Structures are given as C-alpha cells and as structure tokens.
Amino acid sequence: MNLSLLSEPSGVRHEGRPRVLQDGSRVAVVGAGPAGSMFSYFLLNMAEAVALDVSIDMFEPRHFCHRGPAGCNHCGGIVSESLVQRLATEGIMLPDDVVQRGIESYTLHMDVGDVEIATPLMEKRIAAVYRGNGPRDSEPLDTHSFDGYLLELAQQKGATVIHRLVTDVRREDELMSVHCADQFSDNYDLVVIATGVNSRLMESLEDETQEFQRPGRTRTFICEFHLGRDVIRETFGPSMHVFLLDIPRLEFAALIPKGDYVTLGLLGDEIDDELMAQFFNSPEVQNCFPDATIPSHACHCYPRMNIKPTNPVYANRLVMIGDSGTTRLFKDGIGSAYRTAKAAAKTAIFHGVSAEDFKTHYAPLCRKIDNDNQMGKVVFGFGSLVQKARFARRGILHMVANEQSQAGGKRRMSGVLWDLFSGSAPYTDVFLRTLHPAYVGSLLWNLIAGNLPGSAARKEHAPKQERDRVEH
C-alpha cells in the first residue's frame, strides 16, 4: 500500500469532492454476511427515503446456498426473538423456512445436576438458523440460509453482488480503491469493511499501515453432529443444552439442535485439543447423546472470534462494521451486526462519510458496545469462579430448580442465566440485576439449602450416574 489507509496523503486537495454521498456516489461493501447485507439494505432504504441515487457493490466470494465451507459463515447460528422483532420493524420479516428449530428452553448441565430453564417470556424465545445451506456432505436443505436471505433482500433493494475476493483496500487521491485477487480494482466514494475477523484482508490492512490494529481474536470450535430429526426430538427436544463445567479456559459450551443436525459451539480462551478432550470426556456431555456415545462429526472448524474492537473503526470514506469493527463479547454477534450496520448507514446518508462524521455519529455506539463488554468480562469472571466451586454450582442448581417449579414466582437466577446464555440483554443489565438485594438474599439462602445432604432439589436434579447409584 503506497498511501496510508487512514490518513490523507500530503498535497491532496478535497475542495472538488465533498465527503458526503451525492447522486451517483458509489459504495463498496466488502463482505456479504449479516453486517454487510444489512448495511446495504439500510443504506439503500434510507437513500430512497431522501431521494438520493447511490449504488452499492457487495464483494463476497462465497455462495450461501452451498453446503459446507463454501457457504459456511463459521457461526453457531442463534437469533433471539427480540432481534427477530426488531428486524421486523425494519421491514425484514424472517420467513419460517429460515428457522431450523425454535428454542423454547435451556437445559443447564453441571457435574452436580441438570435443570431446564424455560423461556421467561414468549418474546424471549430463540431461533436456530444456518448461516449457509448446511454442513459438509449433508443433503441440500429445503430451507433458506439466514445469510442468503439477508443478501437477497439487499439485492432486491438494488445492491450488486460481485463474487470476487478483496485482498486490499487503498486510499487513492480523493477516493478509496478496492483490489481483488484476480487483479480487478475499482474506485468508490465509501468502503465498508464487513468481512469478519477470519478474513486475511484484516491482517493485510494491519501489516500495511502502522495506524490500524485489527480486532483482538480468540480461537473457538464449531462442529456438526448428524443425528436425524427423530433422535434429536427425543433426546434434545426444543432445548439448547448449555454446560457449566470446571474446565479451564472454557467460557461457554452449547449443543444447538437444527433440523437433522446438532451444532456444538465451544467459546473461551484459545480452544485447543486438550480443552476439547476434557469437554468430550465429561459424562455431562456424553449423557446428552444416545447411548452416552458422542458420534463422529460431519464437519468442524476453528473460527476466530472478536474479543477486542478494531482500532480505529473508521477513517475518511472508510468504516468497519460487525465483527470487523466491534461486537458483543461471545454473544449476539448477529445483533451487533444489525446495530453497527444501521448506525453506519445512517451516518453515511444523513451526515457524511468523513472521519469526523463517523467519530461523532458512529463511534459512540461502538464505545457503548465495548464498555458493555468490559462488564461482560466481569460477569464471565464470576462465572469462572462458579465453575471452580462445587458448592456454588449446587446453590445455583437449587435456586433455578425452585424457581422453575413455582408458577408465577420471581425467577431472578433463571432470568439472569437466560439473558447471559442468549445474549438477549446487555451485560451491564445482567450484572446490575445480580446486585439486587432480593437476588443476593435468595442466592445466599440457596447456597446453604442446596448443599444440605437431604435437599430435595439436589436429589431430583442429581446427575444420572448418581441417581442410578442411589437406586441400586
């Protein structure tokens, strides 16, 4: 890169080309996942509302109608009902054939027992989706890919999809230049980076300029198990199975039923073979599968996840959205894509595309997400302490079991866990609820009651192998 991506080259004058979108302006969106597709949809929708004639080229080498890696977007694929409702207010009506299975409860698995947590409210349900068209070697799905559906919406609004791999973005005079692997290049008034953190483009941008730092990342693990709909209905039901296990560096693990498959997602600090071996060897995991035997997986990957925002997330005629910019820690990546895409589009249409415009109207949202992530680290820190303390896990089991058995009662712990697992609420909100005197008092009482030898909840929800031992 001959010219700095983030700063203006010396000697260049800008009087002739104002940093606002005008009739005839061209926008390049690099990446057509949820962030890129929603940005394109929102920008064209807003431009139409103010009678502004702009065009969008979306660069995406993948086809989301393909199975396996060619259509995969490396994601567990969970969408909260609240996000579905927010999208509906934007005119994005998620059709039934996009949803693989509705998730109506969480089943929490611990070494001290299992307990099912029903949805606190009907609007807090969860939808399981595929970001592509299914796992490797699977039968073609008769349903829509989530990412493919959003991309179709952007195309219907007028966006053009270019199936090319972008390898470089450069600043050239008063415009931005996009360069592809096949030597194709073109100039644009605004470039939007929405590639996610697994793209080599982010690495090359960091290597070519001292002013840009790509997102902080950690390695996760995603895989798919083929079990068939009937087996899944009998063993997993409409429940997402979550694990709170004493395994170092593991922050979150879940089994998500989807059609004929179950998706496993492991999130934490650099997931590796040692951590996965501990997870798969735990009886809590094995007992979720028929005959307590974990089947071979149909496909797997080790995608990177954003755990620290890009710095900076904007420049003149350049903005980073979704995972390429900032996203919620471990949870609700699709929700963050929606929020950042809409904010960036609104800034570009109603304010301008200069660094100052994005600093004033877009960056505050990114800071808000990042500040909430700092609280999220505190919340997950407490979770790590619970993972290491068996008496604390018994107390949580006792408290949740009591809440689930009482119709109409306050479900403080259940609500906290639901929002923590689903990402439906900000981490700050979750943390503040744990400081409520009634929550603290109830937790202290359940820590005592849950560790008494004769606890009814402890007997009823004990691990299967422990119940079998008592019965025999």
C-alpha positions as CSV (number, residue, x, y, z in Angstrom):
1,M,0.0,0.0,0.0
2,N,1.7,3.1,-1.2
3,L,-0.6,5.5,0.6
4,S,-1.8,5.3,4.2
5,L,-5.2,3.8,4.6
6,L,-6.2,6.0,7.5
7,S,-4.6,9.4,6.9
8,E,-4.8,11.7,3.9
9,P,-1.8,11.8,1.5
10,S,0.0,15.0,1.6
11,G,-0.6,17.5,-1.2
12,V,-4.1,16.3,-2.0
13,R,-6.9,18.8,-2.1
14,H,-10.5,17.9,-1.4
15,E,-12.4,21.1,-2.4
16,G,-13.8,19.4,-5.5
17,R,-15.2,16.3,-3.9
18,P,-17.2,16.9,-0.6
19,R,-17.2,14.0,1.9
20,V,-20.9,13.4,1.6
21,L,-22.8,10.9,-0.5
22,Q,-24.4,12.5,-3.6
23,D,-26.4,11.4,-6.6
24,G,-24.1,9.0,-8.4
25,S,-21.9,8.1,-5.4
26,R,-20.6,4.6,-5.3
27,V,-20.3,2.4,-2.2
28,A,-18.3,-0.8,-1.8
29,V,-19.3,-3.3,0.9
30,V,-16.6,-5.9,1.5
31,G,-18.3,-9.0,2.9
32,A,-21.9,-10.0,2.5
33,G,-22.6,-11.7,5.8
34,P,-25.3,-10.2,8.1
35,A,-23.4,-6.9,8.7
36,G,-22.7,-6.3,5.1
37,S,-26.1,-7.3,3.8
38,M,-28.0,-5.3,6.5
39,F,-25.8,-2.2,5.9
40,S,-26.6,-2.4,2.1
41,Y,-30.3,-2.9,2.9
42,F,-30.4,0.1,5.3
43,L,-28.3,2.4,3.2
44,L,-30.4,1.9,0.0
45,N,-33.6,2.1,2.1
46,M,-32.5,5.4,3.7
47,A,-31.2,6.8,0.3
48,E,-34.6,6.0,-1.3
49,A,-36.4,7.9,1.6
50,V,-34.4,11.1,0.8
51,A,-34.4,10.6,-3.0
52,L,-30.7,10.0,-3.1
53,D,-29.4,7.9,-6.0
54,V,-26.4,5.8,-4.9
55,S,-25.1,2.4,-5.9
56,I,-23.7,-0.4,-3.9
57,D,-21.3,-3.2,-4.9
58,M,-21.1,-6.1,-2.5
59,F,-17.9,-8.1,-2.7
60,E,-18.4,-11.7,-1.5
61,P,-16.6,-14.8,-2.8
62,R,-18.9,-17.3,-1.1
63,H,-22.3,-18.6,-2.2
64,F,-24.5,-19.1,0.9
65,C,-26.6,-21.6,-1.0
66,H,-23.7,-24.1,-0.9
67,R,-23.2,-26.7,1.8
68,G,-20.0,-26.9,3.9
69,P,-17.2,-24.4,3.8
70,A,-18.2,-22.8,0.5
71,G,-21.4,-21.5,2.1
72,C,-20.5,-21.5,5.8
73,N,-20.1,-18.4,7.9
74,H,-18.5,-20.1,10.9
75,C,-21.2,-19.4,13.5
76,G,-23.4,-21.3,15.9
77,G,-26.4,-19.6,14.3
78,I,-28.6,-18.3,17.2
79,V,-31.1,-15.4,16.7
80,S,-33.1,-14.1,19.7
81,E,-36.8,-13.4,19.3
82,S,-36.2,-9.8,20.3
83,L,-33.8,-9.4,17.3
84,V,-36.4,-11.1,15.0
85,Q,-38.9,-8.5,16.2
86,R,-36.5,-5.6,15.7
87,L,-35.8,-6.7,12.2
88,A,-39.5,-7.0,11.5
89,T,-39.9,-3.3,12.4
90,E,-37.2,-2.6,9.7
91,G,-39.2,-4.5,7.1
92,I,-37.0,-7.6,7.4
93,M,-39.5,-10.4,8.0
94,L,-37.7,-13.6,8.8
95,P,-39.6,-16.3,7.0
96,D,-40.4,-19.7,8.6
97,D,-38.1,-21.6,6.2
98,V,-35.0,-19.7,7.6
99,V,-35.6,-21.1,11.1
100,Q,-34.2,-24.6,11.6
101,R,-35.8,-25.1,15.0
102,G,-37.4,-22.9,17.7
103,I,-35.5,-23.0,21.0
104,E,-38.0,-22.8,23.9
105,S,-35.7,-23.6,26.8
106,Y,-32.2,-24.0,28.0
107,T,-31.0,-27.2,29.7
108,L,-28.2,-26.4,32.0
109,H,-25.7,-29.3,32.6
110,M,-23.3,-29.3,35.6
111,D,-21.5,-32.0,37.5
112,V,-23.9,-31.5,40.3
113,G,-27.1,-32.0,38.2
114,D,-29.2,-30.8,35.3
115,V,-32.1,-28.3,35.2
116,E,-34.3,-27.0,32.4
117,I,-34.8,-23.2,32.2
118,A,-38.0,-22.3,30.4
119,T,-38.2,-19.0,28.4
120,P,-39.0,-16.2,30.8
121,L,-41.4,-14.6,28.3
122,M,-42.6,-15.7,24.9
123,E,-40.8,-12.8,23.3
124,K,-37.5,-14.2,24.6
125,R,-37.5,-17.4,22.6
126,I,-34.5,-18.3,20.4
127,A,-34.3,-19.3,16.7
128,A,-31.6,-21.7,15.5
129,V,-30.5,-21.0,11.9
130,Y,-27.9,-22.0,9.4
131,R,-25.7,-19.2,8.1
132,G,-25.1,-21.3,4.9
133,N,-27.0,-24.2,3.4
134,G,-25.9,-26.9,5.9
135,P,-22.9,-29.0,6.9
136,R,-20.4,-30.7,4.6
137,D,-21.9,-33.8,2.8
138,S,-25.4,-33.1,4.1
139,E,-28.4,-33.2,2.0
140,P,-29.4,-29.9,0.4
141,L,-31.7,-28.1,2.9
142,D,-35.2,-27.3,1.8
143,T,-34.9,-24.2,3.9
144,H,-33.3,-20.8,3.4
145,S,-29.8,-19.8,4.6
146,F,-30.0,-16.9,7.0
147,D,-27.2,-15.0,5.4
148,G,-28.5,-15.9,1.9
149,Y,-31.9,-14.5,2.8
150,L,-30.4,-11.2,4.0
151,L,-28.3,-11.0,0.9
152,E,-31.3,-11.5,-1.3
153,L,-33.0,-8.6,0.5
154,A,-30.1,-6.3,-0.2
155,Q,-30.1,-7.4,-3.9
156,Q,-33.9,-6.7,-4.1
157,K,-33.1,-3.1,-2.9
158,G,-30.7,-2.7,-5.7
159,A,-27.3,-3.9,-4.4
160,T,-25.0,-5.7,-6.9
161,V,-23.1,-8.8,-5.7
162,I,-19.6,-9.3,-7.1
163,H,-18.2,-12.8,-6.4
164,R,-14.6,-11.7,-6.0
165,L,-12.2,-11.9,-3.1
166,V,-11.0,-8.5,-1.9
167,T,-7.3,-8.6,-1.0
168,D,-6.5,-4.9,-0.4
169,V,-8.2,-1.5,0.2
170,R,-6.2,1.6,-0.7
171,R,-6.6,5.4,-0.5
172,E,-6.0,6.9,-3.9
173,D,-6.4,10.7,-4.1
174,E,-9.9,11.6,-3.1
175,L,-11.4,8.1,-3.4
176,M,-11.0,4.6,-2.0
177,S,-9.8,1.8,-4.2
178,V,-10.8,-1.9,-3.8
179,H,-8.4,-4.5,-5.2
180,C,-9.3,-8.2,-5.7
181,A,-7.3,-11.4,-6.0
182,D,-7.9,-11.6,-9.8
183,Q,-6.4,-8.1,-10.4
184,F,-9.8,-6.5,-10.6
185,S,-9.9,-3.0,-9.0
186,D,-12.4,-0.1,-8.8
187,N,-12.8,3.2,-7.0
188,Y,-15.5,4.2,-4.6
189,D,-16.7,7.1,-2.5
190,L,-17.1,4.9,0.6
191,V,-15.8,1.5,1.5
192,V,-17.4,-0.6,4.2
193,I,-15.4,-3.4,5.7
194,A,-17.7,-6.3,6.9
195,T,-15.5,-9.3,6.3
196,G,-15.4,-10.6,9.9
197,V,-12.3,-11.4,11.8
198,N,-11.4,-14.6,9.9
199,S,-10.6,-12.7,6.7
200,R,-7.0,-12.2,5.6
201,L,-7.9,-8.7,4.5
202,M,-7.9,-7.5,8.1
203,E,-4.4,-9.0,8.5
204,S,-3.1,-7.3,5.4
205,L,-4.5,-3.9,6.4
206,E,-2.8,-4.2,9.7
207,D,0.5,-5.2,8.1
208,E,0.4,-2.4,5.6
209,T,-0.2,0.5,8.0
210,Q,1.0,1.4,11.4
211,E,-2.2,3.2,12.2
212,F,-4.6,0.3,12.0
213,Q,-5.0,-2.6,14.5
214,R,-7.2,-5.5,13.6
215,P,-9.7,-6.9,16.2
216,G,-8.3,-8.9,19.1
217,R,-9.3,-12.6,18.5
218,T,-9.5,-15.9,20.1
219,R,-10.0,-19.4,18.6
220,T,-13.3,-21.2,19.0
221,F,-14.6,-24.6,17.9
222,I,-17.8,-25.3,15.9
223,C,-18.9,-28.8,14.7
224,E,-22.0,-30.5,13.5
225,F,-23.4,-33.9,14.5
226,H,-25.8,-35.8,12.3
227,L,-28.4,-37.5,14.4
228,G,-31.7,-37.2,12.5
229,R,-34.8,-35.3,13.4
230,D,-36.5,-38.1,15.3
231,V,-33.5,-38.7,17.5
232,I,-33.0,-35.0,18.1
233,R,-36.7,-34.6,19.0
234,E,-36.4,-37.4,21.6
235,T,-33.0,-36.6,23.1
236,F,-32.6,-32.8,22.8
237,G,-36.2,-31.6,22.2
238,P,-36.7,-27.8,21.6
239,S,-34.0,-27.1,24.1
240,M,-30.5,-25.7,23.8
241,H,-28.1,-27.6,26.0
242,V,-25.6,-25.5,27.9
243,F,-22.7,-26.7,30.0
244,L,-21.2,-25.1,33.2
245,L,-18.1,-27.3,33.7
246,D,-14.9,-26.9,35.6
247,I,-12.7,-26.9,32.5
248,P,-10.0,-24.2,32.4
249,R,-10.3,-21.6,29.6
250,L,-13.9,-22.7,28.6
251,E,-16.3,-19.8,28.9
252,F,-19.3,-21.2,27.2
253,A,-20.4,-24.5,25.6
254,A,-23.7,-25.4,24.0
255,L,-25.4,-28.0,21.8
256,I,-27.9,-26.4,19.5
257,P,-30.5,-28.7,17.7
258,K,-31.0,-27.8,14.0
259,G,-33.1,-30.0,11.7
260,D,-31.2,-33.3,11.3
261,Y,-28.1,-31.9,13.0
262,V,-26.9,-30.7,16.3
263,T,-24.4,-27.8,16.3
264,L,-21.7,-27.7,19.1
265,G,-20.1,-24.4,19.9
266,L,-17.2,-24.0,22.3
267,L,-16.2,-20.5,23.3
268,G,-13.3,-19.4,25.5
269,D,-9.6,-18.6,25.6
270,E,-7.9,-20.3,22.6
271,I,-9.8,-23.6,22.3
272,D,-7.4,-26.4,21.7
273,D,-7.2,-30.2,21.6
274,E,-6.6,-30.5,25.3
275,L,-9.6,-28.5,26.2
276,M,-11.8,-30.3,23.7
277,A,-10.7,-33.7,25.1
278,Q,-11.7,-32.7,28.6
279,F,-15.1,-31.5,27.3
280,F,-15.9,-34.6,25.3
281,N,-14.7,-36.9,28.1
282,S,-17.0,-35.4,30.6
283,P,-20.1,-37.5,31.5
284,E,-22.3,-34.5,31.4
285,V,-21.6,-34.1,27.7
286,Q,-21.7,-37.8,26.8
287,N,-25.0,-38.4,28.5
288,C,-26.7,-35.9,26.2
289,F,-26.2,-38.3,23.3
290,P,-28.0,-41.6,22.6
291,D,-26.2,-44.5,24.5
292,A,-23.9,-41.9,26.0
293,T,-21.8,-42.1,22.9
294,I,-20.6,-39.0,21.1
295,P,-20.9,-39.6,17.3
296,S,-18.3,-38.5,14.7
297,H,-19.0,-35.0,13.5
298,A,-20.0,-34.2,9.9
299,C,-17.8,-31.1,9.7
300,H,-15.9,-28.8,12.0
301,C,-13.9,-25.6,12.0
302,Y,-11.9,-23.4,14.4
303,P,-13.1,-19.9,13.6
304,R,-11.6,-16.8,15.3
305,M,-13.9,-14.6,17.4
306,N,-13.7,-10.9,18.0
307,I,-12.8,-10.2,21.7
308,K,-11.4,-6.7,21.3
309,P,-12.6,-3.9,18.9
310,T,-10.7,-2.7,15.8
311,N,-8.7,0.5,16.4
312,P,-9.8,2.7,14.8
313,V,-13.2,1.6,13.4
314,Y,-13.4,4.5,10.9
315,A,-11.4,6.8,8.6
316,N,-12.3,9.2,5.8
317,R,-14.5,7.3,3.4
318,L,-14.0,4.0,5.4
319,V,-15.9,2.3,8.2
320,M,-15.7,-1.1,9.9
321,I,-18.9,-2.8,10.9
322,G,-19.9,-6.1,12.6
323,D,-17.1,-8.4,13.7
324,S,-14.7,-6.3,11.6
325,G,-15.3,-3.4,13.9
326,T,-16.8,-4.2,17.3
327,T,-19.2,-6.8,18.5
328,R,-20.6,-8.2,21.8
329,L,-18.2,-10.4,23.8
330,F,-19.1,-14.1,23.0
331,K,-22.8,-13.4,22.4
332,D,-25.3,-11.9,19.9
333,G,-22.9,-11.3,17.0
334,I,-25.9,-11.0,14.6
335,G,-27.5,-8.4,16.9
336,S,-24.3,-6.4,16.9
337,A,-24.1,-6.7,13.1
338,Y,-27.6,-5.2,13.0
339,R,-26.8,-2.3,15.3
340,T,-23.5,-1.3,13.8
341,A,-24.8,-1.7,10.2
342,K,-27.7,0.6,10.8
343,A,-25.7,3.2,12.7
344,A,-23.0,3.3,9.9
345,A,-25.6,3.5,7.2
346,K,-27.5,6.3,9.0
347,T,-24.2,8.3,9.4
348,A,-23.3,7.9,5.7
349,I,-26.7,9.0,4.4
350,F,-27.7,11.8,6.9
351,H,-24.3,13.2,8.0
352,G,-21.4,12.3,5.7
353,V,-18.5,9.9,5.2
354,S,-15.6,11.8,6.7
355,A,-13.7,10.5,9.7
356,E,-15.3,13.3,11.8
357,D,-18.8,12.2,10.8
358,F,-18.1,8.6,11.8
359,K,-16.4,9.8,15.0
360,T,-19.4,11.9,16.0
361,H,-22.3,9.7,14.9
362,Y,-21.0,6.1,14.7
363,A,-18.2,5.7,17.2
364,P,-20.4,6.3,20.3
365,L,-22.3,3.1,19.5
366,C,-19.0,1.2,19.2
367,R,-17.8,2.6,22.6
368,K,-21.1,1.6,24.2
369,I,-20.7,-2.0,23.0
370,D,-17.1,-2.1,24.1
371,N,-17.9,-0.6,27.5
372,D,-20.6,-3.3,28.0
373,N,-18.1,-5.9,27.0
374,Q,-15.8,-4.8,29.9
375,M,-18.7,-5.5,32.2
376,G,-19.2,-8.8,30.4
377,K,-15.6,-9.8,31.3
378,V,-16.5,-9.2,35.0
379,V,-19.7,-11.4,34.6
380,F,-17.7,-14.2,32.9
381,G,-15.1,-13.8,35.6
382,F,-17.7,-14.6,38.3
383,G,-18.8,-17.5,36.1
384,S,-15.3,-18.9,36.2
385,L,-15.4,-18.7,40.0
386,V,-18.6,-20.7,40.0
387,Q,-17.1,-23.3,37.6
388,K,-14.4,-23.9,40.2
389,A,-16.7,-24.0,43.3
390,R,-18.9,-27.1,43.6
391,F,-20.9,-25.7,46.5
392,A,-21.7,-22.6,44.3
393,R,-22.9,-24.9,41.5
394,R,-25.2,-26.7,43.9
395,G,-26.6,-23.4,45.1
396,I,-27.3,-22.3,41.6
397,L,-28.9,-25.6,40.8
398,H,-31.1,-25.4,43.9
399,M,-32.2,-21.8,43.1
400,V,-33.0,-22.4,39.5
401,A,-34.9,-25.7,40.3
402,N,-37.0,-23.9,42.9
403,E,-37.8,-21.0,40.5
404,Q,-38.8,-23.3,37.7
405,S,-41.1,-25.3,40.0
406,Q,-43.0,-22.3,41.2
407,A,-45.6,-20.8,38.8
408,G,-45.8,-17.1,38.8
409,G,-42.8,-16.5,41.2
410,K,-39.8,-14.3,40.6
411,R,-37.2,-16.1,38.5
412,R,-34.2,-14.0,39.2
413,M,-31.5,-16.6,38.7
414,S,-33.3,-18.1,35.7
415,G,-33.7,-14.7,34.1
416,V,-30.0,-13.9,34.6
417,L,-28.9,-17.2,33.2
418,W,-31.3,-16.9,30.2
419,D,-30.0,-13.5,29.2
420,L,-26.4,-14.5,29.8
421,F,-26.7,-17.6,27.6
422,S,-28.7,-16.0,24.9
423,G,-27.2,-12.5,24.9
424,S,-30.7,-11.0,25.0
425,A,-29.7,-8.3,27.4
426,P,-26.6,-6.1,27.9
427,Y,-24.0,-7.5,30.3
428,T,-24.3,-4.3,32.4
429,D,-28.0,-5.0,32.9
430,V,-27.3,-8.7,33.8
431,F,-24.7,-7.6,36.3
432,L,-26.8,-4.9,38.0
433,R,-29.6,-7.4,38.5
434,T,-27.3,-9.7,40.4
435,L,-26.7,-6.8,42.9
436,H,-30.4,-6.6,43.7
437,P,-30.9,-7.3,47.5
438,A,-33.6,-9.9,46.7
439,Y,-31.3,-11.7,44.3
440,V,-28.4,-11.7,46.8
441,G,-30.5,-12.9,49.6
442,S,-32.1,-15.7,47.6
443,L,-28.7,-16.8,46.4
444,L,-27.2,-16.9,49.9
445,W,-30.2,-19.0,51.2
446,N,-29.9,-21.4,48.2
447,L,-26.2,-21.8,48.7
448,I,-27.0,-23.2,52.1
449,A,-30.1,-25.2,51.2
450,G,-28.5,-26.6,48.1
451,N,-25.6,-28.1,50.0
452,L,-27.6,-29.8,52.6
453,P,-27.5,-33.6,52.2
454,G,-31.2,-34.0,52.3
455,S,-32.0,-31.3,49.7
456,A,-35.0,-32.3,47.6
457,A,-33.7,-30.4,44.5
458,R,-30.3,-31.9,45.0
459,K,-31.8,-35.4,44.8
460,E,-34.3,-34.7,42.0
461,H,-31.7,-33.0,39.7
462,A,-28.7,-35.1,40.5
463,P,-26.6,-36.4,37.6
464,K,-27.9,-39.6,36.0
465,Q,-25.0,-41.7,37.2
466,E,-25.5,-40.5,40.8
467,R,-29.2,-41.3,40.7
468,D,-28.5,-44.7,39.3
469,R,-26.0,-45.4,42.1
470,V,-28.6,-44.4,44.7
471,E,-31.3,-46.6,43.2
472,H,-29.1,-49.6,43.1
